[in-house]
Amino acid sequence: MSDNCFLQALDQRHSVPSLQLGEPAPDPATQLRMLQSAVRVPDHGKMVPFRFLRLQGEARHALGEFLAQRSRQRDPNASEAAVEKDRQRFSHAPLIITVIARLQDNPKVPPQEQLLTAGCVCFALLQAAQGCGFGAQWLTAWMANDPEVARHLGLADNERIVGFIHLGTPKIAVPDRDRPDPASLLQDWQP
């Protein structure tokens, strides 16, 4: 079996730490092109159980200020370093696409499947970014699961943050890391 260029692209996929992502970000046309690829995911029932929220420019810093305040509310004893880390979380990469799962009632498609579809969108967006020559990192942390952050970002009660996809131009060449051996993970089921 010979590798084709699509498999080679998958084999070369890697994350670029958000601290190492700078300008330029993908322009609006490239963003839409990347999202066009990212939405081509398995979607049982054609429910489109996801949407996007773009964070760029001053909006990133405003969210950082909110996160610093929220960090103090969550833990009044948090260190200054921890609060500052939360303040700066969205200040590095010039663009963040927030992938939001929209969980809908459907007797044939349980919420878990809808979440997995939104997760596939995150991964596809990482691949699309790299294919367009940009770096990306999928991050969550506590703010992805915090109800006050969700309210601040305008999420509905049935919505969940699946990932913050940080996008930009890599400042460094990121070395590859060790990957698991798929043969060691594969088992045959025997009845």
LINGILIN-V349605 format. One record per residue. N is the residue number from 1. RES is the residue in three letters. SS is DSSP state (alpha for helix, beta for strand, coil for the rest). PSI is psi in radians with two decimals (* if undefined). Layout:
N;RES;SS;PSI / N;RES;SS;PSI
This chain:
1;MET;coil;2.28 / 2;SER;coil;2.56 / 3;ASP;coil;2.37 / 4;ASN;coil;2.99 / 5;CYS;alpha;-0.46 / 6;PHE;alpha;-0.80 / 7;LEU;alpha;-0.63 / 8;GLN;alpha;-0.71 / 9;ALA;alpha;-0.74 / 10;LEU;alpha;-0.72 / 11;ASP;alpha;-0.41 / 12;GLN;coil;-0.05 / 13;ARG;coil;2.35 / 14;HIS;coil;2.78 / 15;SER;coil;2.56 / 16;VAL;coil;2.12 / 17;PRO;coil;2.44 / 18;SER;alpha;-0.54 / 19;LEU;alpha;-0.37 / 20;GLN;alpha;0.29 / 21;LEU;beta;2.19 / 22;GLY;beta;-2.96 / 23;GLU;coil;2.65 / 24;PRO;coil;2.69 / 25;ALA;coil;2.89 / 26;PRO;coil;2.41 / 27;ASP;coil;2.93 / 28;PRO;alpha;-0.69 / 29;ALA;alpha;-0.70 / 30;THR;alpha;-0.65 / 31;GLN;alpha;-0.83 / 32;LEU;alpha;-0.63 / 33;ARG;alpha;-0.72 / 34;MET;alpha;-0.72 / 35;LEU;alpha;-0.56 / 36;GLN;alpha;-0.71 / 37;SER;alpha;-0.67 / 38;ALA;alpha;-0.47 / 39;VAL;coil;-0.02 / 40;ARG;coil;1.16 / 41;VAL;coil;2.82 / 42;PRO;coil;2.32 / 43;ASP;coil;1.50 / 44;HIS;alpha;2.15 / 45;GLY;alpha;0.06 / 46;LYS;alpha;0.80 / 47;MET;coil;-0.33 / 48;VAL;coil;1.12 / 49;PRO;coil;0.83 / 50;PHE;beta;2.81 / 51;ARG;beta;3.05 / 52;PHE;beta;2.58 / 53;LEU;beta;2.06 / 54;ARG;beta;2.32 / 55;LEU;beta;2.10 / 56;GLN;beta;2.91 / 57;GLY;coil;-2.44 / 58;GLU;alpha;-0.41 / 59;ALA;alpha;-0.61 / 60;ARG;alpha;-0.75 / 61;HIS;alpha;-0.65 / 62;ALA;alpha;-0.72 / 63;LEU;alpha;-0.67 / 64;GLY;alpha;-0.72 / 65;GLU;alpha;-0.73 / 66;PHE;alpha;-0.74 / 67;LEU;alpha;-0.66 / 68;ALA;alpha;-0.78 / 69;GLN;alpha;-0.77 / 70;ARG;alpha;-0.62 / 71;SER;alpha;-0.74 / 72;ARG;alpha;-0.65 / 73;GLN;alpha;-0.73 / 74;ARG;alpha;-0.63 / 75;ASP;coil;1.63 / 76;PRO;coil;-0.34 / 77;ASN;coil;0.18 / 78;ALA;coil;2.48 / 79;SER;coil;2.76 / 80;GLU;alpha;-0.64 / 81;ALA;alpha;-0.71 / 82;ALA;alpha;-0.73 / 83;VAL;alpha;-0.75 / 84;GLU;alpha;-0.65 / 85;LYS;alpha;-0.77 / 86;ASP;alpha;-0.66 / 87;ARG;alpha;-0.62 / 88;GLN;alpha;-0.06 / 89;ARG;coil;-0.62 / 90;PHE;coil;0.27 / 91;SER;coil;-0.17 / 92;HIS;coil;-1.13 / 93;ALA;coil;2.44 / 94;PRO;coil;-0.24 / 95;LEU;beta;2.35 / 96;ILE;beta;2.18 / 97;ILE;beta;2.03 / 98;THR;beta;2.16 / 99;VAL;beta;2.14 / 100;ILE;beta;2.20 / 101;ALA;beta;2.33 / 102;ARG;beta;1.70 / 103;LEU;coil;2.11 / 104;GLN;coil;2.62 / 105;ASP;coil;2.15 / 106;ASN;coil;2.07 / 107;PRO;coil;-0.34 / 108;LYS;coil;-0.28 / 109;VAL;coil;1.69 / 110;PRO;coil;2.80 / 111;PRO;alpha;-0.63 / 112;GLN;alpha;-0.73 / 113;GLU;alpha;-0.66 / 114;GLN;alpha;-0.71 / 115;LEU;alpha;-0.72 / 116;LEU;alpha;-0.66 / 117;THR;alpha;-0.81 / 118;ALA;alpha;-0.64 / 119;GLY;alpha;-0.67 / 120;CYS;alpha;-0.63 / 121;VAL;alpha;-0.76 / 122;CYS;alpha;-0.85 / 123;PHE;alpha;-0.72 / 124;ALA;alpha;-0.62 / 125;LEU;alpha;-0.67 / 126;LEU;alpha;-0.79 / 127;GLN;alpha;-0.73 / 128;ALA;alpha;-0.72 / 129;ALA;alpha;-0.83 / 130;GLN;alpha;-0.68 / 131;GLY;alpha;-0.45 / 132;CYS;coil;0.10 / 133;GLY;coil;0.25 / 134;PHE;coil;2.85 / 135;GLY;beta;2.74 / 136;ALA;beta;2.69 / 137;GLN;beta;2.36 / 138;TRP;beta;2.01 / 139;LEU;beta;2.71 / 140;THR;coil;-1.41 / 141;ALA;coil;-3.05 / 142;TRP;alpha;-0.56 / 143;MET;alpha;-0.36 / 144;ALA;alpha;-0.35 / 145;ASN;alpha;0.17 / 146;ASP;coil;2.18 / 147;PRO;alpha;-0.55 / 148;GLU;alpha;-0.64 / 149;VAL;alpha;-0.76 / 150;ALA;alpha;-0.78 / 151;ARG;alpha;-0.76 / 152;HIS;alpha;-0.61 / 153;LEU;coil;-0.03 / 154;GLY;coil;0.41 / 155;LEU;coil;2.54 / 156;ALA;coil;2.93 / 157;ASP;coil;-0.50 / 158;ASN;coil;0.18 / 159;GLU;beta;2.58 / 160;ARG;beta;2.45 / 161;ILE;beta;2.17 / 162;VAL;beta;-0.55 / 163;GLY;beta;2.61 / 164;PHE;beta;1.96 / 165;ILE;beta;1.86 / 166;HIS;beta;2.26 / 167;LEU;beta;2.52 / 168;GLY;beta;-2.92 / 169;THR;beta;2.22 / 170;PRO;beta;2.35 / 171;LYS;coil;-0.37 / 172;ILE;coil;2.81 / 173;ALA;coil;2.08 / 174;VAL;coil;2.16 / 175;PRO;coil;2.56 / 176;ASP;coil;2.66 / 177;ARG;coil;2.89 / 178;ASP;coil;2.43 / 179;ARG;coil;2.66 / 180;PRO;coil;2.67 / 181;ASP;coil;1.99 / 182;PRO;alpha;-0.52 / 183;ALA;alpha;-0.56 / 184;SER;alpha;-0.23 / 185;LEU;alpha;-0.17 / 186;LEU;coil;2.25 / 187;GLN;coil;2.64 / 188;ASP;coil;2.30 / 189;TRP;coil;2.38 / 190;GLN;coil;2.22 / 191;PRO;coil;*
